């Protein structure tokens, strides 16, 4: 099981542009549409909306892709 995170946690993830850091702004535990795609989420395997520190871009990732900073 992937590590669990909370809203407000500062995290890092790997993107096409390299490592990005940001703050978790929402935790999803039910399926949600995000940027035109349905993202499958559950209590056991949530996904997190993260706001990039540098660009204010919003990304969504599973906990396994994130590292707490």
N, C-alpha and C positions, 0 to 999 in steps of 0.2 A: 504494500500500500504506500502511495506517495505521501510525502510530508504534508501536513495540513498548515495552512496559512490563515491569517486574519486580515480584515480590512485595516489599512494603515501600515501594514508590514512593508518594509523597503526590500525589494527583491531584484535579482539579476536573471536575465535569460539570454540565450543565444539567438540572434536573428540573422538574416542574410547579410546585414550590414555590420555584423560583429556583436559583441556583448552590449546589451542595453540594460539600464537600471531604471526602476520606477517604483511607484507606490500602488498597492492594491486598493482599488476603489469599490469593488463589489465581489462577492463570492456567490457563485451560482450552484445550486444543488438540484435544479430541475432543468430539463431541456429548454434551451433558449435560442432564439434566432439572433445571430450576430453577423452583421455585414453580409446579409443575404444567404447565410448558411445556418442550418440547425446544428447547434453544438450540444452534444449529449453529455449531461451532467447528472450526478446523483450525490446523495449524502456521503457515500463511500468514495466517490471519485469526482469531486467538485472541479469547476473551472473558475478561473479568476480573471476579472477585468483589471488591467494595470495601465496606469497613466505614466508614460515615459517622462523622465526628469528633464530631458533636453528638448524634446519636440512637442510635448503634450499629446502625442499620438496615443490612442487607446488600442491595446492589444488584449487578446484573450488566450490564456494558456492553462494547461493542466498543471497540477502541483509538481509532477515529475520533471517538468521543464524549468522549474524555478529553483533558485538558490537564495536563501535569506542573506541580506547584506548586513 
